[in-house]
């Protein structure tokens, strides 16, 4: 909250965002969330671009839904 009061730009959080619950919890305190390591891990052993895209959608869809709710 102290950072948001001083910042003239949106404040986003990017540590510990690993699932829909953590994204939604952090979004209550920040203007946005950044997903990095958890998404990379979900894509790590994809066999093809199509498989990577499917995994990205499967991982990100619940996060998006949680943020929209």
Backbone torsions as a table, in degrees:
resi	resn	phi	psi	omega
1	UNK	NA	-39.2	179.8
2	UNK	-62.6	-40.9	178.3
3	UNK	-64.9	-44.1	179.6
4	UNK	-61.8	-33.9	179.6
5	UNK	-69.4	-29.0	-178.0
6	UNK	-95.0	-21.6	-174.2
7	UNK	-80.1	140.6	175.3
8	UNK	-102.7	6.0	178.1
9	UNK	-126.6	162.6	176.9
10	UNK	-60.1	146.1	178.5
11	UNK	-105.9	124.8	178.4
12	UNK	-120.8	153.5	179.4
13	UNK	-115.6	140.6	-177.9
14	UNK	-138.3	14.6	177.8
15	UNK	-111.8	128.8	176.1
16	UNK	83.0	9.0	177.8
17	UNK	-84.8	102.9	-174.0
18	UNK	-125.5	-10.9	-178.5
19	UNK	-160.9	179.5	-176.7
20	UNK	-60.8	-40.8	-178.1
21	UNK	-64.6	-43.8	-179.3
22	UNK	-70.8	-33.4	176.7
23	UNK	-64.8	-46.8	-179.5
24	UNK	-64.2	-41.5	179.9
25	UNK	-62.9	-44.5	-178.9
26	UNK	-70.5	-33.9	-179.8
27	UNK	-64.7	-22.8	176.3
28	UNK	-69.2	-22.7	-178.5
29	UNK	-105.9	-21.9	-175.3
30	UNK	-120.4	167.9	178.0
31	UNK	-81.2	-16.7	179.7
32	UNK	-167.9	171.1	178.1
33	UNK	-129.4	151.4	178.3
34	UNK	-119.8	128.9	177.7
35	UNK	-109.4	124.3	-178.4
36	UNK	-125.8	-83.1	-173.0
37	UNK	-57.6	-40.9	-178.7
38	UNK	-65.1	-37.9	177.3
39	UNK	-69.1	-43.6	177.4
40	UNK	-58.1	-43.3	179.1
41	UNK	-63.1	-38.4	179.4
42	UNK	-66.0	-28.0	-177.5
43	UNK	-96.2	-9.2	-166.5
44	UNK	-52.6	-44.3	-175.2
45	UNK	-111.5	26.9	175.8
46	UNK	-65.1	138.4	-176.3
47	UNK	-83.5	-17.5	-176.0
48	UNK	-154.9	170.1	176.7
49	UNK	-63.4	-38.0	178.1
50	UNK	-63.7	-42.0	177.9
51	UNK	-65.5	-40.6	177.8
52	UNK	-62.8	-42.2	179.0
53	UNK	-64.2	-42.1	178.2
54	UNK	-62.3	-44.4	179.2
55	UNK	-65.8	-39.0	178.5
56	UNK	-62.5	-45.5	178.1
57	UNK	-61.6	-44.6	-179.1
58	UNK	-63.4	-36.8	179.8
59	UNK	-75.6	-43.8	-172.1
60	UNK	-82.9	-28.3	-177.9
61	UNK	-56.5	-47.9	178.3
62	UNK	-64.2	-32.7	177.1
63	UNK	-65.1	-46.2	179.8
64	UNK	-60.6	-44.0	179.9
65	UNK	-61.9	-43.4	179.2
66	UNK	-62.9	-38.8	179.5
67	UNK	-70.8	-34.0	179.4
68	UNK	-73.4	-29.3	179.5
69	UNK	-71.8	NA	NA
